[in-house]
Amino acid sequence: MKRTCFAILLAGVVAAFTSGNAEAQAYPNQPVRIVVPFAAGGAVDSVARIIGQKMSESLGQSVVIENKPGAGGNLASDTVARAAPDGYTVLLTTNGQAISPSLYRSLPFDVMKDFIPVTQLIESPLLVVASKSLPANSLKEVIALAKQKPGSLNYGSTGVGNPIHLSMEMLKSATGVDIPAVPYRGDAPLNTALIAGEVQLAVVPVATGRVNVENKLVKGLAVTTAQRAKALPDLPTVAEQGVPGFDVASWQGFFVPANTPREIVQRLYQEAKKALDTPEVRERLKTLVAEPIGSTPEDFARKFKDDVAKYARIVKEAGVPMQN
């Protein structure tokens, strides 16, 4: 009797394993959906469409982009967390995914347990910029001015707890300056206010801030990454201007639901990396000032874990209020 039960159990395990293997080997046999937590037309949506189109060619299946903005990106994340772990629903999101556990009082998902990081797709530097009316022409001078006259400067912010807001809070913490935030509803009104001199400082994406720096509508003070940006090679880094070790970048990456078969995770990584390696995709990403990465699932998982811990520390040190 025991042998019979064991034989049945063993047969079930083998069948499940064989079935899972067969499913992974047949993948994909239907369209793949990439869920994006922002509206169509933005930088994140653009990356999804550039990479998705190229992946569709090599996968032999349609790759459909589904925009699900709302709740600070959490609506899209929740959609993917609840999806079947079969590789047909993929989340393309930003490092906001690593910030959300420290920023929100409660989330309908666990970023560490409910997702598998597939690959970091791109990395983009951020720019520290200033109004032309500000009597400072370098980040060093801004820091000196802020220390000389605490609270006299302000900076524009497009949201509480997003990577751009936290980058400025990191800079404030690292330099010991007091620069209060002025809220704006997006990059466009912030840039308009900065050009008009209504706000003195801001951290902005290179994709939206570069043109204003090049046209001398604002002053470019620094890039936030450890290395200078290829798009603005003459602009020094924050670290070069007296803040050693400062290194912050905006990233985008693929995640899939927990329990997605390893073979499917690996296939998605390989297809994304293949797309990122093509000259066509690299050229199109270049226009967005985005550096292709294509890290392995293991490398991206380590980076994601480190970023969750890093942003938890920043949110706490900056005293960012918890969001509902």
Secondary structure as UniProt FT lines:
FT   HELIX           2..26
FT   STRAND          32..36
FT   TURN            40..41
FT   HELIX           43..59
FT   STRAND          63..67
FT   HELIX           71..73
FT   HELIX           74..81
FT   STRAND          89..94
FT   HELIX           96..103
FT   TURN            111..113
FT   STRAND          115..130
FT   TURN            132..133
FT   HELIX           139..148
FT   TURN            150..151
FT   STRAND          155..157
FT   TURN            160..161
FT   HELIX           163..175
FT   STRAND          181..183
FT   HELIX           187..196
FT   STRAND          201..205
FT   HELIX           206..214
FT   TURN            215..216
FT   STRAND          219..223
FT   TURN            230..231
FT   TURN            233..234
FT   HELIX           239..241
FT   TURN            244..245
FT   STRAND          249..257
FT   TURN            258..259
FT   HELIX           262..276
FT   HELIX           279..287
FT   TURN            288..289
FT   STRAND          291..292
FT   HELIX           297..318
//
